[in-house]
């Protein structure tokens, strides 16, 4: 076998953000509405003062929710987040998306595996309760610690900042299930390709906003695919994060949200996985010689 074409991973990863990517909603605001709270007032009167004191956004949100849980008659529990996940709206077509992508891959090679991941800045127990959760290998995001007796939220045990999202790209590339390799982000380039679970040039990342920009940069650096999403009633020129995506974070494509089969987003996803699958198939042919 030619060392230059040595067979590496036969896996492709598709990584999604959640808020305004798989759902048109902001899951935090959906949670506030489920709790019958005025989302605008909660954010302006309770969260914004903490942000003005230089709190991290996700810590401020969690702190305010914990205080709300302590003050109200009924606790905010894991079941609360589960119920939001069961009722939150998903974009039309998402229920068929995974099957369409699997079909596109199998038409190129039955030996190529397609895996789905979610990296969200929101509270991950919400997407974990959606009908889509069964299709994901891993879902990562902000997580609460819950009281053993009451089930009430106590504090946030894991936050997912913009930069933190990139760490999970490296985790999935190495096949790390537990978060115990903190230096992986720094030594990725030194790991032989054949030792990677999924090389980053076999990853497609889909996101809608500022929290995804660092992941877009990683995709650009390692020749992965990055797809930016803007709202269906807007245009690419109106995408509010366009100026934030500089040369190093350049997107593979910027498309309107929507997962109907003939949509620009679905066509972009299918073309992306087909392109990666064909490169893998070429290596598979060479490995047989």
C-alpha positions, 0 to 999 in steps of 0.5 A: 500500500502506498503510504501517501494513500494509507487508509484512514477512518471511513467515518464522516461526522455531521455536527449541528448547533441546536438553537436556530439551526435545528429549531427556529427557536431560542431554547432558553427563551422557550424554557422561560416561556414554558415557565410562564415568565416574560422572556424579555423582562427576565433577560433585561432585568435579571440577566443583563445586570449580571452581564454588566458586571462581567459575568459569563452569559451562560453562567448568568443564565444558569444563576438566574434560573437557579434563583428563580427555581428557589423562589417559585412554588414549583422547582425547575427540574430536569423534567422541566427541561425534558418537557420543553424538549418534547414540545419545542418546534423543529424545522420541517424536514429534520425528521427525514434529514438523517435518512436522506444523508445516509442514503446518499452515503450508501450509494457511494460506499456501504462501508462508509459510516455517518455519525451525527453530533450536537454541540450546543451553547444551550442547556443540552437536556432540552435537545436530548428530549427531542425526537431527533435525539435518537439519531445522535451519537453524542449531544454536548452543551450546558448542563445542570447539577440536579438535587438528588432528592427534589430534582431541582436545578442546583448549579451549572456543572458544565458550560459551553462557551463559544471557544469551548465548542471547538474542544468538542470537535477535537474530542469527536475527532479522537473518539473521546467519550469522556472529557479527560484529554484537556491537551487534545486541542493542542496536539491534534496536528501531531496525531497521525491521520490513521489514528484519528477516529474521524479526521477533521477534514471528514467533518461537516459543521452547521451553525447559525451564529456568533457561538459557531464562529470559532468552530468555523475557524477550526473547519477552515484550518483543517479543511472541513466543511462549514455551513452557516445558516440564516433565518428563512425570512432574511437574506445572506447579506442581512446575516448579522454575523457576516462581519464576524466571519473573517478570512480564517473563518470563511464558510463553505456556504451560507444558506437559509434555514430549512430542511425540505429535500430540495432546499439549498441547505439539504443540497449543500449537506448532501453534496458535502457528505458525497464529496467526503465519501468519494475521497474515502472511497478512493482511498478504499480502492487504493488499499485493496491494491 
